[in-house]
Amino acid sequence: MARTAILVVASSLLAGCFSYIPARPGEIEEGFDVRARVSPSAGARIAPLLGATDARRLDGKLITNGADTIIVEVPTVMLDNREFGRTPNQRVSIPRGDLVELEVRKLDRWRTMGIVGGAAVVLGVTLTKALKGEPGREPLPGGGGTDAIVFRIAWP
């Protein structure tokens, strides 16, 4: 049962605590995390810059929010792994005419509270079981016996 609970909590942690809310390009401040959906022609133009096959959905940080163009900094695909741990970013200019949809990333407080609460319950149950022990498995009073494993090594 504990393993099932751990799997449920782990899968909910992987689901994330964020959601995307639709927004107008002029309403979002620079520096926020955004998701931009662009037209197929813009996606074809942007894909070689990012090293991706499909770039119609761009997740990144809003750098500039101009009147006719927005600039989003998005991670690129690493072709060389010499710089392990570092994700190179590319700034992409998107004309407003090519922008199909723009969403801003927001923290989902209820989902976050549910995940933290679930993790606390699982941790509490696990610690209680570990500290309480199982009936019939307590050591005998006064010591006696050992839990050591003895290996016999014989030389020829």
C-alpha positions as CSV (number, residue, x, y, z in Angstrom):
1,M,0.0,0.0,0.0
2,A,2.9,2.4,0.8
3,R,4.4,1.7,-2.6
4,T,1.1,2.6,-4.3
5,A,0.8,5.8,-2.3
6,I,4.4,6.7,-3.3
7,L,3.7,6.1,-6.9
8,V,0.6,8.3,-6.8
9,V,2.4,11.1,-5.1
10,A,5.4,10.8,-7.5
11,S,3.1,10.9,-10.5
12,S,1.4,14.0,-9.2
13,L,4.7,15.7,-8.6
14,L,5.6,15.1,-12.2
15,A,2.3,16.7,-13.3
16,G,3.7,20.0,-12.1
17,C,2.3,22.9,-10.2
18,F,1.9,25.4,-13.0
19,S,-0.8,26.1,-15.6
20,Y,-1.0,28.3,-18.6
21,I,-3.6,31.1,-18.8
22,P,-4.4,32.8,-22.2
23,A,-3.3,36.4,-22.3
24,R,-3.0,39.2,-24.8
25,P,0.5,40.2,-25.9
26,G,0.2,43.7,-24.6
27,E,-0.9,42.5,-21.1
28,I,2.2,40.4,-20.2
29,E,5.2,42.0,-18.6
30,E,8.7,41.2,-19.9
31,G,10.5,38.4,-18.0
32,F,7.4,36.2,-17.5
33,D,7.4,32.6,-18.7
34,V,5.1,32.2,-21.7
35,R,3.9,29.7,-24.3
36,A,3.5,31.1,-27.8
37,R,1.7,29.2,-30.6
38,V,2.7,30.5,-34.0
39,S,1.4,30.0,-37.6
40,P,2.8,27.0,-39.6
41,S,4.8,29.3,-41.8
42,A,6.4,31.0,-38.8
43,G,7.1,27.5,-37.2
44,A,8.9,26.4,-40.4
45,R,11.0,29.6,-40.3
46,I,11.9,29.2,-36.6
47,A,12.5,25.4,-36.5
48,P,16.1,25.5,-38.0
49,L,17.1,28.2,-35.5
50,L,16.1,25.9,-32.6
51,G,17.3,22.6,-34.1
52,A,13.7,21.3,-33.9
53,T,11.5,19.6,-36.4
54,D,8.3,21.4,-35.2
55,A,8.4,24.9,-33.7
56,R,4.8,25.9,-33.8
57,R,4.7,25.9,-30.0
58,L,7.4,27.8,-28.2
59,D,7.9,27.7,-24.4
60,G,10.2,30.3,-23.0
61,K,10.7,33.7,-21.4
62,L,9.2,36.9,-22.8
63,I,12.1,39.3,-23.5
64,T,10.5,42.1,-25.5
65,N,6.8,43.0,-25.9
66,G,6.7,45.4,-28.8
67,A,3.8,46.9,-30.6
68,D,4.2,44.7,-33.7
69,T,6.7,42.0,-32.6
70,I,7.4,40.0,-29.5
71,I,10.8,38.4,-28.7
72,V,10.8,35.1,-26.7
73,E,13.9,33.3,-25.4
74,V,13.5,29.6,-25.9
75,P,15.8,26.6,-25.2
76,T,17.4,25.0,-28.2
77,V,18.2,21.4,-29.0
78,M,21.8,20.6,-28.0
79,L,23.6,18.8,-30.8
80,D,26.9,18.6,-28.9
81,N,27.0,17.3,-25.3
82,R,30.3,18.9,-24.4
83,E,28.5,21.6,-22.4
84,F,26.6,19.1,-20.2
85,G,24.1,20.8,-17.8
86,R,23.9,24.0,-19.8
87,T,20.9,24.6,-22.1
88,P,21.6,27.1,-24.8
89,N,18.8,29.6,-25.5
90,Q,17.8,31.3,-28.7
91,R,15.9,34.6,-28.9
92,V,13.1,34.3,-31.5
93,S,11.3,37.3,-33.0
94,I,7.6,36.7,-33.6
95,P,5.6,39.2,-35.7
96,R,2.1,39.7,-34.2
97,G,0.6,38.5,-37.5
98,D,2.3,35.1,-37.0
99,L,1.2,34.8,-33.4
100,V,-1.8,32.5,-33.0
101,E,-2.1,32.3,-29.2
102,L,-0.1,33.5,-26.2
103,E,-0.3,32.1,-22.7
104,V,1.4,33.1,-19.5
105,R,2.6,30.5,-17.0
106,K,1.0,30.9,-13.5
107,L,1.5,29.0,-10.3
108,D,-1.6,26.8,-9.5
109,R,-1.9,27.1,-5.7
110,W,-4.5,24.4,-5.2
111,R,-2.5,21.8,-7.1
112,T,0.6,22.8,-5.3
113,M,-1.1,22.5,-1.9
114,G,-2.5,19.1,-2.9
115,I,0.9,17.8,-3.9
116,V,2.6,19.1,-0.8
117,G,-0.2,17.7,1.5
118,G,-0.1,14.3,-0.2
119,A,3.7,14.1,0.1
120,A,3.4,15.0,3.8
121,V,0.8,12.3,4.5
122,V,2.9,9.7,2.7
123,L,6.1,10.8,4.5
124,G,4.2,10.7,7.9
125,V,2.8,7.2,7.3
126,T,6.2,5.9,6.2
127,L,8.0,7.4,9.2
128,T,5.4,6.1,11.6
129,K,5.7,2.6,10.3
130,A,9.5,2.7,10.3
131,L,9.7,4.0,13.8
132,K,6.9,1.9,15.3
133,G,8.2,-1.5,14.0
134,E,6.2,-4.6,13.3
135,P,4.6,-6.8,16.0
136,G,6.5,-10.1,16.5
137,R,9.8,-8.7,15.1
138,E,11.1,-7.0,18.2
139,P,14.5,-8.1,19.5
140,L,14.6,-10.3,22.6
141,P,15.2,-8.6,25.9
142,G,18.8,-8.7,27.1
143,G,20.3,-8.8,23.6
144,G,21.0,-12.3,22.6
145,G,21.7,-13.3,19.0
146,T,23.1,-11.3,16.2
147,D,22.0,-10.1,12.9
148,A,25.5,-10.5,11.4
149,I,26.0,-12.6,8.2
150,V,29.0,-14.8,8.4
151,F,30.9,-15.9,5.3
152,R,33.4,-18.7,5.4
153,I,36.4,-18.3,3.2
154,A,38.5,-21.4,2.6
155,W,42.0,-21.2,1.1
156,P,43.1,-24.2,-1.0
